Amino acid sequence: MKIVFHIRHADLAEDFKKIAEEKLASMDRFSVVIDRVEVEILHEANPRQGKHSHKVILTSHGSGPLMRAESAEFNDLAAFDAAIKNFELQIRKHHEKSKSRSRETLRHKPVLIID
């Protein structure tokens, strides 16, 4: 999975990219095909925004489903954590839908006899 960062009017913490890459790499456990994830970080300079001045938007691209999650919090990491929760929930829902629900056992499957 390729991770692309877009930063607008913000100064990131030194370890933000490393933390983001680790958390997004953990999404591979759901076996949903995601080729690229765009992480957009925005900072609103308006002092009235206060606790919601940092906004993170996650967007997935690839042959799998298009998923988008966004969150606004008081700093970059808090906004990313809230957005990754929503993103993980969407991936988990898609993974659960794609599971095979047929409960056929080997006893009921036809036997293929090759001569």
C-alpha positions as CSV (number, residue, x, y, z in Angstrom):
1,M,0.0,0.0,0.0
2,K,1.3,3.4,-1.0
3,I,0.7,6.3,1.4
4,V,0.7,9.8,0.1
5,F,0.7,12.8,2.5
6,H,-0.7,16.2,1.5
7,I,0.0,18.9,4.1
8,R,-1.8,22.3,3.9
9,H,-0.8,25.1,6.3
10,A,0.4,22.7,9.0
11,D,3.6,21.8,10.8
12,L,3.6,18.0,11.5
13,A,5.1,16.3,14.6
14,E,8.4,14.6,13.8
15,D,7.0,11.1,14.3
16,F,3.6,11.7,12.6
17,K,4.5,10.0,9.3
18,K,5.9,7.0,11.0
19,I,2.9,6.6,13.3
20,A,0.5,7.0,10.3
21,E,2.4,4.5,8.2
22,E,2.3,1.9,11.0
23,K,-1.4,2.3,11.7
24,L,-2.4,2.3,8.0
25,A,-0.2,-0.8,7.4
26,S,-2.1,-2.6,10.1
27,M,-5.2,-2.4,7.9
28,D,-3.8,-5.1,5.7
29,R,-5.2,-7.7,8.1
30,F,-8.7,-7.2,6.6
31,S,-7.6,-8.4,3.2
32,V,-9.4,-5.5,1.4
33,V,-7.5,-4.4,-1.7
34,I,-6.2,-0.8,-1.2
35,D,-3.5,0.4,-3.6
36,R,-3.1,3.9,-2.3
37,V,-4.2,6.0,0.7
38,E,-4.1,9.7,0.7
39,V,-3.6,11.5,4.0
40,E,-4.5,15.1,3.9
41,I,-3.7,17.3,6.9
42,L,-5.2,20.8,7.1
43,H,-4.7,23.5,9.7
44,E,-7.3,26.2,10.1
45,A,-5.7,29.5,11.3
46,N,-9.1,30.9,12.5
47,P,-8.8,31.1,16.3
48,R,-12.6,30.4,16.6
49,Q,-12.0,26.9,15.4
50,G,-10.0,26.2,18.6
51,K,-10.4,22.6,19.4
52,H,-11.2,21.6,15.8
53,S,-8.3,23.5,14.1
54,H,-6.5,20.4,12.8
55,K,-8.3,18.3,10.2
56,V,-7.2,15.0,8.7
57,I,-8.9,13.4,5.7
58,L,-8.1,9.8,4.7
59,T,-9.1,8.6,1.2
60,S,-8.4,5.1,-0.2
61,H,-7.9,4.4,-3.9
62,G,-7.5,1.1,-5.7
63,S,-9.4,-1.8,-7.1
64,G,-11.2,-2.1,-3.8
65,P,-13.9,0.2,-2.6
66,L,-13.5,4.0,-2.3
67,M,-13.4,4.9,1.4
68,R,-13.1,8.3,3.0
69,A,-12.9,9.3,6.6
70,E,-12.3,12.7,8.1
71,S,-11.9,14.2,11.6
72,A,-11.1,17.5,13.2
73,E,-9.4,17.8,16.6
74,F,-7.1,19.9,18.6
75,N,-3.9,18.5,17.1
76,D,-2.7,16.3,14.2
77,L,-2.3,13.0,16.0
78,A,-5.7,13.3,17.8
79,A,-7.4,14.0,14.5
80,F,-5.6,11.2,12.8
81,D,-6.6,8.7,15.5
82,A,-10.3,9.7,15.2
83,A,-10.1,9.4,11.4
84,I,-8.3,6.1,11.5
85,K,-11.1,4.7,13.7
86,N,-13.7,5.6,11.1
87,F,-11.5,4.3,8.3
88,E,-11.0,1.0,10.1
89,L,-14.8,0.7,10.7
90,Q,-15.5,1.1,7.0
91,I,-12.8,-1.4,6.0
92,R,-14.1,-3.9,8.6
93,K,-17.7,-3.5,7.4
94,H,-16.6,-4.2,3.8
95,H,-14.6,-7.2,4.9
96,E,-17.6,-8.6,6.8
97,K,-19.8,-8.2,3.8
98,S,-17.4,-9.9,1.4
99,K,-17.1,-13.0,3.6
100,S,-18.7,-16.2,2.2
101,R,-21.7,-17.1,4.2
102,S,-22.4,-20.5,2.6
103,R,-22.1,-23.2,5.3
104,E,-21.6,-26.2,3.0
105,T,-19.6,-29.0,4.6
106,L,-17.6,-31.5,2.7
107,R,-20.3,-34.1,3.3
108,H,-22.7,-32.3,1.1
109,K,-20.4,-31.3,-1.8
110,P,-20.5,-33.5,-4.9
111,V,-17.5,-35.8,-5.4
112,L,-15.5,-35.5,-8.6
113,I,-14.3,-38.9,-9.8
114,I,-11.5,-38.9,-12.4
115,D,-10.9,-42.1,-14.3
